Amino acid sequence: MAKRGGFPGGGIPGNMNNLMKQAQRMQRQMEENQKELESKEFTASAGGGAVTVTVSGKKEVVGVKLSEEVVDPEDIEMLEDLIVAAANEALRQMEEASTQAMSKIAGGLGGGLPF
């Protein structure tokens, strides 16, 4: 009766073994990059520097600085808009850094996959 399923000899073929090792290495690199990213801060300004927002790599706002001239009780809406703009730009910078870090890891796959 013919043997069903599996690989000849019962072991993982060399190519598959190398692929598994590469996947494990990528997983470690991704974890290291994530920790590094989480320790960084990203700062952006709006209104010519009137509002500055800092976010962490964990996507948390960790600081907001306002220039005195932007604090106008008659125009709170403008201040709110500047805070939103600065926060969104800081978050965009953080996402860009994350994307670049991940693309470096994924770049290591080039040609390494059998499909």
N, C-alpha and C positions, 0 to 999 in steps of 0.2 A: 504494500500500500504506500502511496506517495505521501511524503511529508507535506503538511499543509501550513501555509503562512510562514512568517518569520524570515530570517535571513539565513543563507547557507552557513553552516557551522555554528549557528545559534548566537553569534556575536553581532555587534553593531559594526557595519562596514566603516572603513577608515574615513571616507568622505563624510559620513553622518557624524562620526565621532568628532571630527574637526569642526563641523558645523555647530555641534553642541558646545564645544569649548569656546567658539567664537561668540555664541549667544550668551554664555555665562560671562565672558569678558565684557561684552557690551552692557549687560545688566549691571555689573560692578561700576563701569564708567558712568552709566546713567545715574546711578545712586550717588556717586561722588560729585558729579556735575550738579545734581539737584541740591545736595548739601551746600556746595559752594555758592550756588545761586541764591539759596535762602539766606546766606550770610551777607549778601550784598544789599546796598541801598541804591535807589534810583531817584534822582531829583529833577524836577522840571519846573519852569516858571511860566507865568502868563501875565499879560498886561505890562510888558516891558520890565518884568522883574518885581512887579507890585505884589504878586502872590507866588509863593514857592511851596511846592508840595513834595514830600519825600515818601516813597513807598519802599517796602522791603521786598525781597525775593519771595516772600510768602504771600504776596498780594495784600499786604496790610498797609494802611496809611500810618506812617510813624511820625510825621511832622508836617505842620503847616505854619508858614511865616507870612505875615501881612505887613506891608508898608503902611505907615500911618496915613498917608495921603489917599489910600484906597478905601479906608474905613470912613464911608460917608453915610450917615444915618438916612439921608434922603435917597440914596441909591444902593440899597442892600442887594437888589437883583443883580447889578453889575458885579458886585463882590462874589455873590454865589456863582455866577457864570465863570468868573476867573478861577475860582477854586476848582470847579468841575473841569475846566479846560486843563489846568495844571495837573490835576490828579490823573486825568485820562492820558496825558502825555507821559507822565512818569510810569504809569502802568504799561503803556505801549513800549517804552524803552525796556522795561523788565521783560516783557513778552519777546521782544526782539532778541535780547540777550539769551533767553531760554531757547529760542528757535535756533540761534547760531550754535549754541552748545550742543544741541541734539543733532544738528546736521553734521557736525564734525564726527560724532559717533557713527551716524548712519553712513557717512562717507566711507567708513572702513569696510562696509559691506560690498562695495563696488567689485563686481566680478567674483565674489566669494560664494555666491549662492548658485546651486546647480540648476535653477530654473529661471 
